[in-house]
Amino acid sequence: MRRSKHPQGTVHRLIVESKALIGNRLGDDTARIVDVYVPHGHDGKDLPLLVDLVGYTAGGPAHTAWKAFSENVPERLDRLIGEGTLAPVVVAFPDCYSRLGGNQYVNSPVVGNYEDFLIAEMLPAVEQKFGCGGTGRRGVFGKSSGGFGAHIHAMRHPDVWSAAASHSGDAGFDLLYLGEFPNTLRALAKTENSIKQWLTAFESKVKIDGKDTLTLMILAQAASFDPDPSEETFLGLRLPVTYDTCDIIEERWANWLQWDPAEMVKTHAQEISKLKAFYFDCGTEDQYNILYGSRRIQKILSERGIEHRYEEFPDNHSGVDYRMDISLPYLVDALNK
């Protein structure tokens, strides 16, 4: 059942055989799906390109699949373009789902070199196939972990991306993650403090609850921010706290913090100034405290006179896809200039 009565775009499916992901310790498939939306009446040629980085526990195809009670992203694009709110644009939905439930879109010997995959493999495959994007015409957006990816890619690769939007993107790691470490330790204690035993038990469950997902999320973040390159730990996974007293292991926690957008912006704010547009927002009721990390980013950018657009809205972290109605036209207008 389509929810948009506007002309329907086409979703194409590509398979990108990745060299960047070879050797990931999770054993995940290196052939990745990339769904690509092309608007009605276009073949993609000479249109700007946006890349959608989905949140934790999702993969790109989740945003192109049928969705209960509301639009999926292609339907949203059909409506926005049909209304004249959004200029025609190609949108790519790369599948970066992992054994650990998701992705932070950075290079990791555990999860895989997804930063390289997105830039060096996925982008060329889409742009060559559809004749879209190119220098000055590429944007990246996402929510939650995907919003984190948008933050990081904007600050690390302004030569690749010319616009970025982060919806409730992970920031302020001290407020976001420190409170979850005790919960993670209690979960691991049930399997003799063994990550291997816990993950094996998790993967054999017929029903997964929210507490399981939060534990897995912490392991996924550990794999992205502080992987153990040695072969001594199971899948290279380790935590930045002690198992008995939950004391912070400073050198490991420092590895996490270097990926915190609220910290990275202190040294990479000038990179954001190279973008045509940088948008981010967060709900005032965000249950993961990302509001405060977002405000830290906004404060630094404002103090340094870096152009950006930051908005807060009365909602929490969940079900905020409607914010795309604001961010996507903003990005595409900038890319068309």
VEXDREN-2710 file (C-alpha; in Angstrom, 1 decimal):
% VEXDREN-2710
k/r/px/py/pz
1/MET/0.0/0.0/0.0
2/ARG/1.5/3.3/-1.1
3/ARG/0.9/6.3/1.1
4/SER/1.9/9.0/-1.5
5/LYS/-0.3/9.9/-4.4
6/HIS/2.5/11.7/-6.0
7/PRO/4.5/10.2/-9.0
8/GLN/6.5/7.2/-7.7
9/GLY/10.2/7.1/-8.0
10/THR/12.1/3.9/-8.6
11/VAL/14.2/2.0/-6.1
12/HIS/17.1/0.1/-7.8
13/ARG/19.1/-2.5/-6.0
14/LEU/22.9/-2.8/-6.4
15/ILE/25.3/-5.3/-4.9
16/VAL/28.7/-3.8/-4.1
17/GLU/31.5/-6.4/-3.7
18/SER/33.7/-4.8/-1.0
19/LYS/37.4/-5.2/-0.7
20/ALA/37.5/-2.8/2.3
21/LEU/35.4/-5.2/4.4
22/ILE/37.5/-8.3/3.7
23/GLY/38.9/-9.7/7.0
24/ASN/36.4/-8.2/9.3
25/ARG/36.5/-10.3/12.5
26/LEU/32.7/-10.6/12.7
27/GLY/32.7/-12.7/9.6
28/ASP/30.1/-10.5/8.0
29/ASP/29.4/-10.7/4.3
30/THR/31.5/-8.4/2.2
31/ALA/28.9/-8.2/-0.6
32/ARG/26.7/-5.3/0.5
33/ILE/23.3/-4.3/-0.8
34/VAL/22.8/-0.6/-1.8
35/ASP/19.3/0.4/-2.6
36/VAL/19.1/3.6/-4.8
37/TYR/16.1/5.8/-5.1
38/VAL/15.7/7.7/-8.4
39/PRO/12.8/10.2/-8.6
40/HIS/10.0/9.8/-11.2
41/GLY/10.9/11.2/-14.6
42/HIS/14.6/11.0/-14.0
43/ASP/17.4/8.4/-14.7
44/GLY/19.6/10.0/-12.0
45/LYS/21.9/11.8/-14.4
46/ASP/23.2/15.2/-13.2
47/LEU/21.1/15.0/-10.0
48/PRO/22.7/15.6/-6.5
49/LEU/23.2/12.5/-4.4
50/LEU/22.3/11.9/-0.7
51/VAL/23.4/8.9/1.3
52/ASP/21.2/7.7/4.1
53/LEU/23.0/6.2/7.1
54/VAL/20.5/4.3/9.2
55/GLY/20.4/4.0/13.0
56/TYR/21.5/1.0/15.2
57/THR/19.7/-2.3/14.6
58/ALA/18.8/-1.3/11.0
59/GLY/20.3/-1.6/7.6
60/GLY/19.8/0.6/4.5
61/PRO/17.0/-1.6/3.0
62/ALA/15.0/-1.1/6.2
63/HIS/14.4/2.4/5.0
64/THR/13.1/1.3/1.6
65/ALA/10.9/-1.5/2.9
66/TRP/7.1/-1.1/3.6
67/LYS/6.5/0.7/6.9
68/ALA/3.4/0.4/9.2
69/PHE/1.5/3.6/10.0
70/SER/3.8/6.0/8.1
71/GLU/5.8/6.6/5.0
72/ASN/9.1/4.8/4.3
73/VAL/11.8/7.0/3.0
74/PRO/11.1/6.6/-0.8
75/GLU/7.4/7.5/-0.2
76/ARG/8.6/10.5/1.8
77/LEU/10.8/11.5/-1.1
78/ASP/7.9/11.0/-3.6
79/ARG/5.7/13.3/-1.5
80/LEU/8.3/16.0/-0.9
81/ILE/9.4/16.1/-4.5
82/GLY/5.8/16.0/-5.7
83/GLU/4.8/18.9/-3.5
84/GLY/7.8/20.9/-4.8
85/THR/9.3/21.1/-1.3
86/LEU/12.3/19.0/-2.3
87/ALA/14.2/19.3/-5.6
88/PRO/14.8/16.0/-7.4
89/VAL/17.6/14.0/-5.8
90/VAL/19.1/10.5/-5.9
91/VAL/19.3/8.8/-2.5
92/ALA/21.4/5.8/-1.7
93/PHE/20.7/3.4/1.2
94/PRO/23.8/1.2/1.9
95/ASP/23.4/-1.9/4.0
96/CYS/25.9/-1.7/6.7
97/TYR/24.3/-4.0/9.2
98/SER/26.7/-6.1/11.2
99/ARG/26.7/-9.2/13.5
100/LEU/26.7/-6.8/16.4
101/GLY/23.5/-5.2/15.3
102/GLY/24.6/-2.1/13.5
103/ASN/27.4/0.3/12.5
104/GLN/29.1/3.5/13.4
105/TYR/30.4/4.0/9.9
106/VAL/34.0/4.2/10.8
107/ASN/37.0/1.9/10.0
108/SER/37.3/-0.9/12.5
109/PRO/39.3/-4.2/12.3
110/VAL/36.4/-5.8/14.1
111/VAL/33.3/-4.5/12.3
112/GLY/35.1/-3.7/9.0
113/ASN/36.4/-0.6/7.2
114/TYR/33.0/1.0/6.6
115/GLU/34.4/4.5/6.3
116/ASP/36.5/3.2/3.3
117/PHE/33.6/1.2/2.0
118/LEU/31.2/4.2/1.9
119/ILE/33.7/6.6/0.3
120/ALA/35.9/4.4/-1.9
121/GLU/33.5/1.7/-3.0
122/MET/29.8/2.6/-2.5
123/LEU/30.0/6.2/-3.8
124/PRO/31.8/5.3/-7.1
125/ALA/29.4/2.4/-7.7
126/VAL/26.3/4.6/-7.3
127/GLU/27.7/7.6/-9.1
128/GLN/29.0/5.7/-12.1
129/LYS/25.7/3.7/-12.4
130/PHE/23.4/6.7/-12.3
131/GLY/25.6/9.7/-13.3
132/CYS/24.7/11.5/-10.1
133/GLY/26.6/13.3/-7.4
134/GLY/30.2/14.1/-7.8
135/THR/32.4/16.7/-6.2
136/GLY/30.2/19.4/-4.6
137/ARG/27.1/17.4/-5.1
138/ARG/27.2/14.8/-2.4
139/GLY/25.4/14.9/1.0
140/VAL/25.2/12.5/3.9
141/PHE/22.4/12.2/6.5
142/GLY/21.3/9.9/9.3
143/LYS/19.7/9.4/12.6
144/SER/21.1/8.2/15.9
145/SER/24.1/6.0/15.0
146/GLY/23.6/7.2/11.4
147/GLY/23.5/10.8/12.7
148/PHE/26.8/10.0/14.4
149/GLY/28.1/8.8/11.1
150/ALA/27.0/12.1/9.4
151/HIS/28.8/14.1/12.1
152/ILE/32.0/12.1/11.8
153/HIS/32.0/12.1/8.0
154/ALA/31.3/15.8/7.8
155/MET/34.3/16.6/10.1
156/ARG/36.7/14.0/8.6
157/HIS/35.8/14.2/4.9
158/PRO/34.6/17.6/3.8
159/ASP/36.5/16.9/0.6
160/VAL/34.0/14.1/-0.1
161/TRP/30.8/15.3/1.3
162/SER/29.5/18.9/0.7
163/ALA/26.5/18.8/3.0
164/ALA/25.5/16.8/6.1
165/ALA/22.5/16.4/8.4
166/SER/22.5/14.6/11.7
167/HIS/19.2/13.8/13.5
168/SER/19.8/13.0/17.2
169/GLY/23.3/11.8/16.3
170/ASP/25.4/10.2/19.1
171/ALA/27.3/12.9/21.0
172/GLY/28.4/13.6/24.5
173/PHE/29.7/10.1/25.3
174/ASP/30.1/10.8/29.0
175/LEU/26.3/11.3/29.3
176/LEU/25.4/8.7/26.6
177/TYR/27.4/5.7/27.5
178/LEU/28.9/5.9/31.1
179/GLY/25.5/5.0/32.6
180/GLU/25.2/1.9/30.4
181/PHE/28.4/0.3/31.5
182/PRO/27.1/-1.0/34.9
183/ASN/24.1/-2.6/33.0
184/THR/26.4/-4.2/30.6
185/LEU/28.6/-5.7/33.4
186/ARG/25.5/-7.1/35.1
187/ALA/24.5/-8.8/31.8
188/LEU/28.0/-10.2/31.3
189/ALA/28.2/-11.4/34.9
190/LYS/25.4/-14.0/34.1
191/THR/27.9/-15.6/31.6
192/GLU/30.9/-15.6/33.9
193/ASN/32.0/-12.2/32.5
194/SER/32.6/-13.8/29.1
195/ILE/31.7/-11.7/26.1
196/LYS/32.0/-14.9/24.0
197/GLN/29.5/-16.8/26.2
198/TRP/27.1/-13.8/26.3
199/LEU/27.1/-13.3/22.5
200/THR/26.8/-17.1/21.9
201/ALA/23.8/-17.2/24.2
202/PHE/22.3/-14.0/22.6
203/GLU/22.6/-15.4/19.1
204/SER/20.8/-18.6/20.1
205/LYS/17.8/-16.9/21.7
206/VAL/14.4/-17.2/20.0
207/LYS/13.3/-13.9/21.6
208/ILE/15.4/-10.8/22.2
209/ASP/14.4/-8.1/24.7
210/GLY/15.5/-4.4/25.0
211/LYS/18.1/-5.1/27.6
212/ASP/19.8/-7.6/25.3
213/THR/19.9/-5.0/22.6
214/LEU/21.5/-2.4/24.8
215/THR/24.2/-4.8/25.9
216/LEU/24.9/-5.7/22.2
217/MET/25.0/-1.9/21.4
218/ILE/27.7/-1.3/23.9
219/LEU/29.7/-4.2/22.4
220/ALA/29.2/-2.7/18.9
221/GLN/30.4/0.7/20.1
222/ALA/33.4/-1.0/21.7
223/ALA/34.2/-2.7/18.4
224/SER/34.1/0.6/16.6
225/PHE/35.8/3.0/19.1
226/ASP/38.3/0.7/21.0
227/PRO/38.9/-2.6/19.1
228/ASP/41.6/-4.9/20.4
229/PRO/43.9/-5.6/17.4
230/SER/45.4/-8.6/19.1
231/GLU/44.0/-12.1/18.8
232/GLU/43.8/-12.6/22.5
233/THR/40.2/-11.3/23.0
234/PHE/37.1/-12.7/21.5
235/LEU/36.4/-10.9/18.2
236/GLY/38.7/-8.1/19.4
237/LEU/36.0/-6.9/21.9
238/ARG/36.9/-5.3/25.1
239/LEU/35.2/-2.8/27.5
240/PRO/36.7/0.5/28.8
241/VAL/35.8/-0.4/32.4
242/THR/36.9/-3.0/35.0
243/TYR/34.6/-6.0/35.5
244/ASP/34.6/-5.9/39.3
245/THR/34.2/-2.2/40.2
246/CYS/33.2/-0.6/36.9
247/ASP/36.2/1.8/37.1
248/ILE/37.1/3.6/33.9
249/ILE/40.2/2.3/32.2
250/GLU/41.5/5.7/31.2
251/GLU/43.5/4.8/28.1
252/ARG/40.6/2.8/26.7
253/TRP/38.0/5.4/27.5
254/ALA/40.2/8.0/25.8
255/ASN/39.9/5.9/22.6
256/TRP/36.1/6.2/22.9
257/LEU/36.2/9.9/23.5
258/GLN/38.4/10.7/20.5
259/TRP/35.3/9.6/18.4
260/ASP/32.8/11.7/20.4
261/PRO/31.5/14.4/18.0
262/ALA/31.3/16.8/20.9
263/GLU/35.0/16.3/21.4
264/MET/36.0/16.0/17.8
265/VAL/34.4/19.3/16.9
266/LYS/37.0/21.1/19.1
267/THR/39.7/20.2/16.6
268/HIS/37.6/19.8/13.4
269/ALA/35.2/22.7/13.5
270/GLN/37.0/24.4/10.7
271/GLU/36.4/21.3/8.5
272/ILE/32.6/21.9/8.9
273/SER/33.1/25.4/7.5
274/LYS/34.1/23.9/4.2
275/LEU/30.6/22.3/3.7
276/LYS/27.8/24.0/1.8
277/ALA/25.4/23.0/4.6
278/PHE/25.6/21.5/8.0
279/TYR/22.4/20.7/9.8
280/PHE/21.7/18.9/13.1
281/ASP/18.9/18.6/15.6
282/CYS/17.8/16.8/18.7
283/GLY/14.6/16.3/20.7
284/THR/14.4/18.1/24.0
285/GLU/13.2/14.8/25.6
286/ASP/15.9/12.6/24.2
287/GLN/16.2/9.6/26.5
288/TYR/19.8/9.0/25.8
289/ASN/20.9/12.6/26.8
290/ILE/22.1/13.4/23.3
291/LEU/20.6/16.8/23.6
292/TYR/23.5/18.0/25.8
293/GLY/26.2/16.7/23.5
294/SER/24.4/18.4/20.5
295/ARG/24.3/21.6/22.4
296/ARG/28.1/21.3/23.1
297/ILE/28.6/21.0/19.3
298/GLN/26.4/24.0/18.6
299/LYS/28.1/26.1/21.2
300/ILE/31.6/25.5/19.8
301/LEU/30.4/26.2/16.2
302/SER/28.7/29.4/17.3
303/GLU/31.7/30.6/19.3
304/ARG/34.0/30.0/16.3
305/GLY/31.6/31.6/13.8
306/ILE/31.1/28.4/11.8
307/GLU/27.9/28.5/9.8
308/HIS/25.4/25.8/10.7
309/ARG/21.8/25.1/11.4
310/TYR/20.8/23.6/14.7
311/GLU/17.3/22.9/15.9
312/GLU/15.6/21.4/19.0
313/PHE/12.1/20.0/18.9
314/PRO/9.7/18.7/21.5
315/ASP/10.1/14.9/21.2
316/ASN/12.4/12.0/22.3
317/HIS/14.8/9.8/20.4
318/SER/12.3/7.5/18.8
319/GLY/10.2/7.8/15.6
320/VAL/11.6/11.1/14.4
321/ASP/11.8/10.4/10.7
322/TYR/9.5/13.4/10.1
323/ARG/12.5/15.6/10.7
324/MET/13.7/14.6/7.3
325/ASP/11.0/16.9/5.9
326/ILE/13.2/19.8/7.2
327/SER/16.7/18.5/6.6
328/LEU/16.5/17.0/3.2
329/PRO/15.3/20.1/1.3
330/TYR/17.9/22.1/3.2
331/LEU/20.7/19.8/2.0
332/VAL/19.5/19.5/-1.6
333/ASP/19.1/23.3/-2.0
334/ALA/22.6/23.7/-0.8
335/LEU/24.0/21.0/-3.1
336/ASN/22.2/22.6/-6.1
337/LYS/24.0/25.9/-5.6
END
